[in-house]
Amino acid sequence: MLGRLSCHALAIRSGEPCTGTLLVVQPCLPDRTPSGPAWWIGPLTTQDDIETVRRWLDDPVLSITTLPARLRFHTTGSDDARTN
């Protein structure tokens, strides 16, 4: 979704190879007001990954901890950005 160049830039920053699709997901209220931090998801490389994320997004209580660790994309310094 972010394209090859974005994926390459994130791979350099994180030190991890990045092949596949990356998603950014942010929990929100019904009126789309953000209710938590945005999370990087992926890379999604298989149909099973896509189905796993789809099921995870269907959960009424969205929590990054319930997503399999392999799909939690880690970037260096991402925890430092707590405000806009």
N, C-alpha and C positions, 0 to 999 in steps of 0.2 A: 504494500500500500504506500509506503514511503519511497519506494524506488531504489534502484541499485546504488546511487550515490549516497543517499541517506544511510542505507544499510552499511555501506563501506565506512562512512564517517563514524557511525556508532561502533563498528568493529574496532576501529583504531582506538577510539576512546576507551572502550571496555576491555580491550585486549583479547576478546573472544571472536572466533570466526562467526560471521553472520551470513547465513544463506537461508532464504525463505522470506516469508512475509512477517513484518512487525506491525503490531497494533498499538494504539494508545487508547486506553479506556479510562474514563473518569466517572465515578458514581455520581448520580444526581437525583434530585427530588423530582416528583411528577411534572413540575413546571420547568424542569431542566436546569434549575439552580444547582451548581456543583455542591456536593455534600462531602467531598473528600478529595485526596490527592489523585492525580492521574498516574496510571501504571502502564509501563511498557510490557507488552505481552508478545512472546514469541522467542525465536522465530518459529512460525508455523510452516512445517515442511511436509506434512502428510495429511491425508483426509481425516485420520484419527485425531490429529492435533486440532483441526478445524471443528470437528464434532465435540471434542473436549471443551473447547472455548465456548462453543454455542451453548452447551449444557450449563457451563459455569455462568454465562451471561443470563440464563433463564432463572437463576437462583434469586429469589426476592431480596435476600440479604447478601449483597456483593461484598466479598472479602478476598483480598489477594492471597490469604493463607489457605484458602480452599482450592486454589488453582495448583495443579501439579508443579513442583519446583522447576522442572525442565522447561516450563513455559513462562517462567518469571524472568524476563530479560533484565540483567543487571548492568547498570552503567555507573562508572566511577563518579562519585559526587552527586548522584541523583537525590540522595537523602538530604542534601544541603539546601535544595530549592523548595522551601516550604511556603513561600509567598510569591506573588507576582511582582 
